[in-house]
Amino acid sequence: MTIVANIIIGLVAFLHIYFLVLEMFFWDKPLGLQTFGHSRESAKASKTLAMNQGLYNGFLAAGLVWGLTLGESGDSIKIFFLACVVIAGVFGAATANRKILYVQALPAIIALALVLAS
């Protein structure tokens, strides 16, 4: 079960690196506009906020990778950062877009459950 948990944690970390790239570098580019459904004008107006949000996603990914590198002794770190991802995903779903619950929070909930079960 630990191997499966770590694979899903790796997926969650990868997703957050992807979110970092989208939000920091592609927010106002065609890929970002299509992904987030923004107009060029609204993307331009919110670009600095998106870059900040992307940086936070990078910190979440870094924390998960850190936990993974520590093996079993990193379980508390994995749990902390997965909980942060879940809270951010639930908040994002409640305030921005329900899709965030499935894209961000659900994989983290599954990984968290697997870590706690192992």
NUKOL-988540 format. One record per atom (N, C-alpha, C): residue in three letters; atom name; x, y, z. Coordinates in nm, 4 decimals. Layout:
% NUKOL-988540
   r  a        u        v        w
 Ala CA        X        Y        Z
...
This chain:
% NUKOL-988540
   r  a        u        v        w
 Met  N   0.0823  -0.1201   0.0000
 Met CA   0.0000   0.0000   0.0000
 Met  C   0.0864   0.1262   0.0000
 Thr  N   0.2041   0.1179   0.0644
 Thr CA   0.2933   0.2334   0.0694
 Thr  C   0.3384   0.2745  -0.0697
 Ile  N   0.3664   0.1784  -0.1546
 Ile CA   0.4110   0.2096  -0.2904
 Ile  C   0.3004   0.2826  -0.3668
 Val  N   0.1781   0.2349  -0.3552
 Val CA   0.0650   0.2993  -0.4228
 Val  C   0.0459   0.4408  -0.3693
 Ala  N   0.0539   0.4570  -0.2367
 Ala CA   0.0415   0.5900  -0.1753
 Ala  C   0.1475   0.6836  -0.2303
 Asn  N   0.2716   0.6356  -0.2374
 Asn CA   0.3805   0.7206  -0.2862
 Asn  C   0.3643   0.7559  -0.4339
 Ile  N   0.3122   0.6639  -0.5120
 Ile CA   0.2872   0.6937  -0.6536
 Ile  C   0.1815   0.8038  -0.6656
 Ile  N   0.0765   0.7954  -0.5874
 Ile CA  -0.0289   0.8977  -0.5939
 Ile  C   0.0216   1.0303  -0.5383
 Ile  N   0.1032   1.0260  -0.4337
 Ile CA   0.1646   1.1495  -0.3828
 Ile  C   0.2510   1.2122  -0.4917
 Gly  N   0.3263   1.1291  -0.5638
 Gly CA   0.4056   1.1800  -0.6759
 Gly  C   0.3179   1.2442  -0.7819
 Leu  N   0.2031   1.1854  -0.8081
 Leu CA   0.1077   1.2428  -0.9035
 Leu  C   0.0571   1.3779  -0.8539
 Val  N   0.0237   1.3862  -0.7257
 Val CA  -0.0232   1.5128  -0.6682
 Val  C   0.0872   1.6186  -0.6788
 Ala  N   0.2103   1.5799  -0.6486
 Ala CA   0.3230   1.6735  -0.6611
 Ala  C   0.3391   1.7192  -0.8052
 Phe  N   0.3322   1.6240  -0.8988
 Phe CA   0.3430   1.6587  -1.0406
 Phe  C   0.2319   1.7561  -1.0821
 Leu  N   0.1091   1.7298  -1.0373
 Leu CA  -0.0021   1.8205  -1.0693
 Leu  C   0.0269   1.9616  -1.0208
 His  N   0.0843   1.9729  -0.9010
 His CA   0.1109   2.1059  -0.8474
 His  C   0.2274   2.1752  -0.9178
 Ile  N   0.3207   2.0983  -0.9679
 Ile CA   0.4259   2.1579  -1.0526
 Ile  C   0.3627   2.2073  -1.1826
 Tyr  N   0.2709   2.1275  -1.2366
 Tyr CA   0.1977   2.1682  -1.3578
 Tyr  C   0.1173   2.2951  -1.3317
 Phe  N   0.0493   2.3024  -1.2158
 Phe CA  -0.0260   2.4229  -1.1810
 Phe  C   0.0678   2.5425  -1.1703
 Leu  N   0.1861   2.5218  -1.1104
 Leu CA   0.2853   2.6294  -1.1007
 Leu  C   0.3197   2.6824  -1.2392
 Val  N   0.3504   2.5918  -1.3304
 Val CA   0.3888   2.6327  -1.4661
 Val  C   0.2735   2.7071  -1.5347
 Leu  N   0.1537   2.6513  -1.5249
 Leu CA   0.0378   2.7172  -1.5865
 Leu  C   0.0163   2.8574  -1.5296
 Glu  N   0.0187   2.8685  -1.3978
 Glu CA  -0.0146   2.9956  -1.3342
 Glu  C   0.0978   3.0976  -1.3426
 Met  N   0.2216   3.0528  -1.3380
 Met CA   0.3328   3.1482  -1.3399
 Met  C   0.3768   3.1874  -1.4812
 Phe  N   0.3643   3.0950  -1.5757
 Phe CA   0.4228   3.1210  -1.7072
 Phe  C   0.3224   3.1224  -1.8221
 Phe  N   0.2065   3.0599  -1.8050
 Phe CA   0.1111   3.0494  -1.9156
 Phe  C  -0.0247   3.1121  -1.8858
 Trp  N  -0.0376   3.1819  -1.7755
 Trp CA  -0.1651   3.2401  -1.7337
 Trp  C  -0.2297   3.3234  -1.8437
 Asp  N  -0.1501   3.4083  -1.9094
 Asp CA  -0.2039   3.4972  -2.0114
 Asp  C  -0.1686   3.4519  -2.1538
 Lys  N  -0.1253   3.3268  -2.1652
 Lys CA  -0.0947   3.2671  -2.2959
 Lys  C  -0.2127   3.1777  -2.3376
 Pro  N  -0.2179   3.1365  -2.4642
 Pro CA  -0.3319   3.0550  -2.5097
 Pro  C  -0.3620   2.9330  -2.4225
 Leu  N  -0.2585   2.8603  -2.3780
 Leu CA  -0.2815   2.7426  -2.2941
 Leu  C  -0.3492   2.7816  -2.1623
 Gly  N  -0.3011   2.8853  -2.0987
 Gly CA  -0.3597   2.9312  -1.9734
 Gly  C  -0.4996   2.9863  -1.9917
 Leu  N  -0.5192   3.0627  -2.0978
 Leu CA  -0.6517   3.1190  -2.1252
 Leu  C  -0.7533   3.0077  -2.1467
 Gln  N  -0.7130   2.9049  -2.2203
 Gln CA  -0.8027   2.7926  -2.2474
 Gln  C  -0.8273   2.7107  -2.1205
 Thr  N  -0.7214   2.6842  -2.0450
 Thr CA  -0.7331   2.6028  -1.9246
 Thr  C  -0.8234   2.6678  -1.8203
 Phe  N  -0.8055   2.7973  -1.7996
 Phe CA  -0.8779   2.8659  -1.6930
 Phe  C  -1.0012   2.9411  -1.7421
 Gly  N  -1.0204   2.9491  -1.8726
 Gly CA  -1.1391   3.0140  -1.9273
 Gly  C  -1.1435   3.1638  -1.9054
 His  N  -1.0278   3.2276  -1.9033
 His CA  -1.0217   3.3727  -1.8854
 His  C  -1.0109   3.4438  -2.0196
 Ser  N  -1.0534   3.5668  -2.0192
 Ser CA  -1.0273   3.6514  -2.1357
 Ser  C  -0.8842   3.7032  -2.1238
 Arg  N  -0.8290   3.7491  -2.2327
 Arg CA  -0.6936   3.8045  -2.2315
 Arg  C  -0.6849   3.9238  -2.1352
 Glu  N  -0.7908   4.0025  -2.1306
 Glu CA  -0.7923   4.1217  -2.0442
 Glu  C  -0.7925   4.0829  -1.8960
 Ser  N  -0.8791   3.9874  -1.8585
 Ser CA  -0.8834   3.9483  -1.7173
 Ser  C  -0.7545   3.8761  -1.6766
 Ala  N  -0.6968   3.8004  -1.7681
 Ala CA  -0.5704   3.7325  -1.7391
 Ala  C  -0.4595   3.8346  -1.7181
 Lys  N  -0.4578   3.9369  -1.7987
 Lys CA  -0.3561   4.0408  -1.7836
 Lys  C  -0.3717   4.1121  -1.6494
 Ala  N  -0.4962   4.1393  -1.6114
 Ala CA  -0.5226   4.2098  -1.4862
 Ala  C  -0.4890   4.1255  -1.3636
 Ser  N  -0.4969   3.9933  -1.3758
 Ser CA  -0.4761   3.9064  -1.2599
 Ser  C  -0.3445   3.8278  -1.2663
 Lys  N  -0.2583   3.8630  -1.3585
 Lys CA  -0.1355   3.7855  -1.3796
 Lys  C  -0.0467   3.7793  -1.2553
 Thr  N  -0.0306   3.8881  -1.1846
 Thr CA   0.0538   3.8893  -1.0656
 Thr  C  -0.0034   3.7997  -0.9573
 Leu  N  -0.1345   3.8039  -0.9402
 Leu CA  -0.1986   3.7159  -0.8418
 Leu  C  -0.1810   3.5697  -0.8806
 Ala  N  -0.1943   3.5398  -1.0088
 Ala CA  -0.1780   3.4023  -1.0561
 Ala  C  -0.0348   3.3536  -1.0346
 Met  N   0.0622   3.4404  -1.0560
 Met CA   0.2017   3.4015  -1.0337
 Met  C   0.2244   3.3684  -0.8860
 Asn  N   0.1653   3.4476  -0.7980
 Asn CA   0.1760   3.4221  -0.6547
 Asn  C   0.1114   3.2877  -0.6206
 Gln  N  -0.0045   3.2628  -0.6762
 Gln CA  -0.0750   3.1365  -0.6547
 Gln  C   0.0080   3.0191  -0.7070
 Gly  N   0.0699   3.0373  -0.8214
 Gly CA   0.1559   2.9330  -0.8774
 Gly  C   0.2741   2.9020  -0.7875
 Leu  N   0.3310   3.0056  -0.7278
 Leu CA   0.4430   2.9855  -0.6364
 Leu  C   0.4003   2.9011  -0.5169
 Tyr  N   0.2824   2.9298  -0.4621
 Tyr CA   0.2315   2.8488  -0.3506
 Tyr  C   0.2119   2.7032  -0.3925
 Asn  N   0.1638   2.6812  -0.5130
 Asn CA   0.1501   2.5442  -0.5623
 Asn  C   0.2862   2.4760  -0.5708
 Gly  N   0.3875   2.5519  -0.6062
 Gly CA   0.5234   2.4978  -0.6089
 Gly  C   0.5713   2.4572  -0.4705
 Phe  N   0.5366   2.5364  -0.3694
 Phe CA   0.5740   2.5004  -0.2328
 Phe  C   0.5046   2.3714  -0.1884
 Leu  N   0.3774   2.3551  -0.2277
 Leu CA   0.3067   2.2302  -0.1951
 Leu  C   0.3767   2.1108  -0.2603
 Ala  N   0.4139   2.1263  -0.3864
 Ala CA   0.4845   2.0190  -0.4568
 Ala  C   0.6181   1.9896  -0.3899
 Ala  N   0.6911   2.0936  -0.3532
 Ala CA   0.8217   2.0752  -0.2886
 Ala  C   0.8072   2.0002  -0.1564
 Gly  N   0.7042   2.0329  -0.0803
 Gly CA   0.6814   1.9643   0.0459
 Gly  C   0.6503   1.8170   0.0260
 Leu  N   0.5704   1.7875  -0.0754
 Leu CA   0.5380   1.6473  -0.1035
 Leu  C   0.6608   1.5698  -0.1497
 Val  N   0.7411   1.6307  -0.2344
 Val CA   0.8643   1.5650  -0.2804
 Val  C   0.9593   1.5440  -0.1618
 Trp  N   0.9684   1.6424  -0.0758
 Trp CA   1.0510   1.6301   0.0445
 Trp  C   1.0056   1.5104   0.1281
 Gly  N   0.8763   1.5008   0.1505
 Gly CA   0.8230   1.3873   0.2252
 Gly  C   0.8544   1.2546   0.1586
 Leu  N   0.8433   1.2511   0.0268
 Leu CA   0.8741   1.1279  -0.0464
 Leu  C   1.0209   1.0882  -0.0330
 Thr  N   1.1098   1.1853  -0.0341
 Thr CA   1.2529   1.1534  -0.0262
 Thr  C   1.2920   1.0967   0.1093
 Leu  N   1.2107   1.1201   0.2100
 Leu CA   1.2413   1.0715   0.3451
 Leu  C   1.1865   0.9320   0.3723
 Gly  N   1.1124   0.8770   0.2757
 Gly CA   1.0553   0.7434   0.2946
 Gly  C   0.9515   0.7432   0.4057
 Glu  N   0.9485   0.6345   0.4836
 Glu CA   0.8505   0.6228   0.5918
 Glu  C   0.8671   0.7315   0.6970
 Ser  N   0.9900   0.7752   0.7201
 Ser CA   1.0115   0.8800   0.8205
 Ser  C   0.9547   1.0141   0.7751
 Gly  N   0.9151   1.0238   0.6487
 Gly CA   0.8541   1.1464   0.5974
 Gly  C   0.7026   1.1446   0.5989
 Asp  N   0.6431   1.0430   0.6618
 Asp CA   0.4967   1.0325   0.6602
 Asp  C   0.4280   1.1548   0.7201
 Ser  N   0.4813   1.2086   0.8285
 Ser CA   0.4168   1.3266   0.8890
 Ser  C   0.4238   1.4471   0.7954
 Ile  N   0.5307   1.4576   0.7197
 Ile CA   0.5437   1.5668   0.6225
 Ile  C   0.4459   1.5457   0.5079
 Lys  N   0.4351   1.4227   0.4606
 Lys CA   0.3383   1.3903   0.3547
 Lys  C   0.1973   1.4231   0.4017
 Ile  N   0.1636   1.3831   0.5227
 Ile CA   0.0299   1.4080   0.5766
 Ile  C   0.0023   1.5576   0.5854
 Phe  N   0.0983   1.6334   0.6356
 Phe CA   0.0793   1.7783   0.6469
 Phe  C   0.0538   1.8420   0.5104
 Phe  N   0.1409   1.8130   0.4131
 Phe CA   0.1259   1.8774   0.2829
 Phe  C   0.0038   1.8267   0.2068
 Leu  N  -0.0303   1.6999   0.2210
 Leu CA  -0.1532   1.6502   0.1587
 Leu  C  -0.2756   1.7179   0.2208
 Ala  N  -0.2744   1.7371   0.3524
 Ala CA  -0.3849   1.8080   0.4177
 Ala  C  -0.3953   1.9510   0.3659
 Cys  N  -0.2810   2.0155   0.3457
 Cys CA  -0.2811   2.1513   0.2890
 Cys  C  -0.3433   2.1513   0.1496
 Val  N  -0.3082   2.0531   0.0676
 Val CA  -0.3636   2.0425  -0.0675
 Val  C  -0.5149   2.0209  -0.0612
 Val  N  -0.5586   1.9329   0.0282
 Val CA  -0.7027   1.9072   0.0412
 Val  C  -0.7761   2.0340   0.0817
 Ile  N  -0.7252   2.1041   0.1814
 Ile CA  -0.7902   2.2276   0.2275
 Ile  C  -0.7932   2.3309   0.1159
 Ala  N  -0.6822   2.3477   0.0457
 Ala CA  -0.6784   2.4429  -0.0656
 Ala  C  -0.7761   2.4024  -0.1755
 Gly  N  -0.7843   2.2727  -0.2045
 Gly CA  -0.8762   2.2248  -0.3076
 Gly  C  -1.0217   2.2451  -0.2702
 Val  N  -1.0563   2.2172  -0.1451
 Val CA  -1.1943   2.2375  -0.0996
 Val  C  -1.2285   2.3860  -0.1016
 Phe  N  -1.1372   2.4687  -0.0559
 Phe CA  -1.1605   2.6136  -0.0572
 Phe  C  -1.1746   2.6645  -0.2002
 Gly  N  -1.0859   2.6183  -0.2885
 Gly CA  -1.0939   2.6594  -0.4289
 Gly  C  -1.2242   2.6159  -0.4934
 Ala  N  -1.2701   2.4970  -0.4601
 Ala CA  -1.3971   2.4486  -0.5153
 Ala  C  -1.5140   2.5313  -0.4642
 Ala  N  -1.5070   2.5725  -0.3390
 Ala CA  -1.6159   2.6506  -0.2794
 Ala  C  -1.6172   2.7950  -0.3277
 Thr  N  -1.5000   2.8485  -0.3610
 Thr CA  -1.4921   2.9915  -0.3939
 Thr  C  -1.4664   3.0230  -0.5403
 Ala  N  -1.4091   2.9286  -0.6144
 Ala CA  -1.3700   2.9602  -0.7521
 Ala  C  -1.4379   2.8705  -0.8552
 Asn  N  -1.4124   2.7391  -0.8469
 Asn CA  -1.4618   2.6480  -0.9488
 Asn  C  -1.4728   2.5079  -0.8894
 Arg  N  -1.5895   2.4482  -0.8997
 Arg CA  -1.6132   2.3160  -0.8410
 Arg  C  -1.5172   2.2103  -0.8959
 Lys  N  -1.4698   2.2291  -1.0189
 Lys CA  -1.3775   2.1338  -1.0810
 Lys  C  -1.2499   2.1155  -0.9985
 Ile  N  -1.2125   2.2163  -0.9226
 Ile CA  -1.0919   2.2095  -0.8397
 Ile  C  -1.1031   2.0963  -0.7381
 Leu  N  -1.2235   2.0687  -0.6919
 Leu CA  -1.2439   1.9604  -0.5964
 Leu  C  -1.1974   1.8273  -0.6541
 Tyr  N  -1.2236   1.8049  -0.7814
 Tyr CA  -1.1894   1.6776  -0.8458
 Tyr  C  -1.0454   1.6741  -0.8948
 Val  N  -0.9948   1.7872  -0.9416
 Val CA  -0.8604   1.7912  -0.9992
 Val  C  -0.7533   1.8015  -0.8911
 Gln  N  -0.7805   1.8773  -0.7856
 Gln CA  -0.6797   1.9027  -0.6832
 Gln  C  -0.7065   1.8253  -0.5543
 Ala  N  -0.8259   1.8385  -0.4995
 Ala CA  -0.8529   1.7806  -0.3675
 Ala  C  -0.8674   1.6280  -0.3710
 Leu  N  -0.9391   1.5745  -0.4675
 Leu CA  -0.9659   1.4301  -0.4698
 Leu  C  -0.8392   1.3452  -0.4754
 Pro  N  -0.7442   1.3739  -0.5648
 Pro CA  -0.6210   1.2928  -0.5627
 Pro  C  -0.5477   1.3021  -0.4285
 Ala  N  -0.5493   1.4209  -0.3672
 Ala CA  -0.4829   1.4371  -0.2376
 Ala  C  -0.5570   1.3610  -0.1275
 Ile  N  -0.6899   1.3586  -0.1336
 Ile CA  -0.7688   1.2824  -0.0361
 Ile  C  -0.7361   1.1333  -0.0473
 Ile  N  -0.7275   1.0839  -0.1701
 Ile CA  -0.6946   0.9422  -0.1919
 Ile  C  -0.5549   0.9121  -0.1377
 Ala  N  -0.4576   0.9977  -0.1707
 Ala CA  -0.3203   0.9775  -0.1224
 Ala  C  -0.3151   0.9849   0.0298
 Leu  N  -0.3854   1.0808   0.0887
 Leu CA  -0.3877   1.0953   0.2334
 Leu  C  -0.4463   0.9715   0.2997
 Ala  N  -0.5556   0.9202   0.2454
 Ala CA  -0.6173   0.7995   0.3001
 Ala  C  -0.5199   0.6814   0.2928
 Leu  N  -0.4483   0.6706   0.1826
 Leu CA  -0.3532   0.5599   0.1676
 Leu  C  -0.2362   0.5729   0.2642
 Val  N  -0.1865   0.6944   0.2854
 Val CA  -0.0775   0.7138   0.3811
 Val  C  -0.1246   0.6782   0.5213
 Leu  N  -0.2426   0.7233   0.5569
 Leu CA  -0.2943   0.6962   0.6906
 Leu  C  -0.3234   0.5468   0.7114
 Ala  N  -0.3592   0.4769   0.6033
 Ala CA  -0.3909   0.3339   0.6126
 Ala  C  -0.2651   0.2469   0.6154
 Ser  N  -0.1529   0.3019   0.5715
 Ser CA  -0.0317   0.2172   0.5640
 Ser  C   0.0520   0.2246   0.6896
